[in-house]
Amino acid sequence: MYQSAVIQGIKEEDRPKLSQWLPRDWGSTEIIHRGIKYEADKLPGFIAWRGSEPLGYILLSGSQQEWQVVVLRAFVSGHGIGSRLLSMAEKLLIQQGGGRLWMITTNDNLDALRFYQRKGFHLCQLHREAAEFSRTLKPSIPKFGLYGIPIRDELELEKYIEPPQGTPPPATHAP
Ligand SMILES: CC(C)(COP(=O)(O)OP(=O)(O)OC[C@H]1O[C@@H](n2cnc3c(N)ncnc32)[C@H](O)[C@@H]1OP(=O)(O)O)[C@@H](O)C(=O)NCCC(=O)NCCS
């Protein structure tokens, strides 16, 4: 259905749209992970489009061999948009010669935990009660999340991305 989707790097003219989507999707343009505040509307990333219709977005933070997926959002689930956006982050790391891609999700987000683990990510850390601390910086983080599960902990997932055999080394270090 969305095979015609095109993935494009975020341009400055897209930023006002991010400023609308982020509060709708996450309560604010500020995203908190482990007590670190991200001005998510200013981050680099990619948007999936079908014509002029946006289908989802991924926002990244990092450099060189270590990138974090700060936000990944498909506006319609189950049509491959999340997979395609995530693969753009993996390609970015391959261009850098490989490295670590990681993200944080909350304990209630069973769909995201399934999605990432099926994409080859490993759970690498449990940050117990971290959501309580994040709530001190962003009080709008709800007490209860998906499936009525209390949002308490933050779970970190990671995947080490290796360039395919024979890939030439990166020409530059910075993206
Ligand atoms: C988690 C999330 C990003 C996944 O994105 P998505 O676009 O739904 O994921 P995909 O469609 O790429 O893949 C999910 C499943 O749909 C399947 N799928 C892919 N293309 C499909 C299609 N055309 N039709 C039906 N199913 C399809 C995939 O095979 C996959 O199933 P599998 O895991 O059994 O293999 C999305 O559900 C989302 O935005 N959730 C809310 C925000 C969130 O929690 N983000 C993560 C934390 S930052």
The ligand as a MOL file (V3000), in Angstrom:
LIG
                    3D

  0  0  0     0  0            999 V3000
M  V30 BEGIN CTAB
M  V30 COUNTS 48 50 0 0 0
M  V30 BEGIN ATOM
M  V30 1 C 6.8380 0.8940 16.4070 0
M  V30 2 C 6.5470 1.5010 15.0280 0
M  V30 3 C 7.5950 2.5670 14.7260 0
M  V30 4 C 6.6570 0.3980 13.9840 0
M  V30 5 O 6.4350 0.9730 12.7040 0
M  V30 6 P 5.5360 0.2170 11.6040 0
M  V30 7 O 5.5450 1.0290 10.3810 0
M  V30 8 O 4.2210 -0.1270 12.1940 0
M  V30 9 O 6.3840 -1.0840 11.4030 0
M  V30 10 P 6.5040 -1.9600 10.0810 0
M  V30 11 O 5.2370 -1.9560 9.3420 0
M  V30 12 O 7.7170 -1.5180 9.3580 0
M  V30 13 O 6.7730 -3.3730 10.6650 0
M  V30 14 C 5.9230 -3.8740 11.6370 0
M  V30 15 C 5.2990 -5.1100 11.1350 0
M  V30 16 O 4.4500 -4.8270 10.0160 0
M  V30 17 C 4.7580 -5.7430 8.9520 0
M  V30 18 N 4.5420 -5.1150 7.6520 0
M  V30 19 C 5.4380 -4.5190 6.8690 0
M  V30 20 N 4.8740 -4.0930 5.7420 0
M  V30 21 C 3.5650 -4.4260 5.8230 0
M  V30 22 C 2.4500 -4.2260 4.9870 0
M  V30 23 N 2.5570 -3.6350 3.7900 0
M  V30 24 N 1.2400 -4.6510 5.4330 0
M  V30 25 C 1.1220 -5.2580 6.6100 0
M  V30 26 N 2.1500 -5.4780 7.4470 0
M  V30 27 C 3.3510 -5.0690 7.0520 0
M  V30 28 C 6.1820 -6.0810 9.1440 0
M  V30 29 O 6.4710 -7.3360 8.5660 0
M  V30 30 C 6.2680 -6.1270 10.6400 0
M  V30 31 O 5.7750 -7.3350 11.1050 0
M  V30 32 P 6.7250 -8.3830 11.7350 0
M  V30 33 O 7.3440 -7.6800 12.9160 0
M  V30 34 O 5.8070 -9.4720 12.0950 0
M  V30 35 O 7.7220 -8.7050 10.6800 0
M  V30 36 C 5.1210 2.1150 14.9330 0
M  V30 37 O 4.1820 1.1500 15.2900 0
M  V30 38 C 4.9230 3.3710 15.7450 0
M  V30 39 O 5.0750 4.4780 15.2490 0
M  V30 40 N 4.5600 3.2260 17.0400 0
M  V30 41 C 4.2580 4.3810 17.8920 0
M  V30 42 C 5.5110 5.1500 18.2380 0
M  V30 43 C 6.5350 4.2830 18.9190 0
M  V30 44 O 6.2290 3.5860 19.8630 0
M  V30 45 N 7.8050 4.3650 18.4390 0
M  V30 46 C 8.8890 3.5550 18.9830 0
M  V30 47 C 9.5290 4.1590 20.1730 0
M  V30 48 S 10.4370 5.6500 19.7370 0
M  V30 END ATOM
M  V30 BEGIN BOND
M  V30 1 1 1 2
M  V30 2 1 2 3
M  V30 3 1 2 4
M  V30 4 1 2 36
M  V30 5 1 4 5
M  V30 6 1 5 6
M  V30 7 2 6 7
M  V30 8 1 6 8
M  V30 9 1 6 9
M  V30 10 1 9 10
M  V30 11 2 10 11
M  V30 12 1 10 12
M  V30 13 1 10 13
M  V30 14 1 13 14
M  V30 15 1 14 15
M  V30 16 1 15 16
M  V30 17 1 15 30
M  V30 18 1 16 17
M  V30 19 1 17 18
M  V30 20 1 17 28
M  V30 21 1 18 19
M  V30 22 1 18 27
M  V30 23 2 19 20
M  V30 24 1 20 21
M  V30 25 1 21 22
M  V30 26 2 21 27
M  V30 27 1 22 23
M  V30 28 2 22 24
M  V30 29 1 24 25
M  V30 30 2 25 26
M  V30 31 1 26 27
M  V30 32 1 28 29
M  V30 33 1 28 30
M  V30 34 1 30 31
M  V30 35 1 31 32
M  V30 36 2 32 33
M  V30 37 1 32 34
M  V30 38 1 32 35
M  V30 39 1 36 37
M  V30 40 1 36 38
M  V30 41 2 38 39
M  V30 42 1 38 40
M  V30 43 1 40 41
M  V30 44 1 41 42
M  V30 45 1 42 43
M  V30 46 2 43 44
M  V30 47 1 43 45
M  V30 48 1 45 46
M  V30 49 1 46 47
M  V30 50 1 47 48
M  V30 END BOND
M  V30 END CTAB
M  END
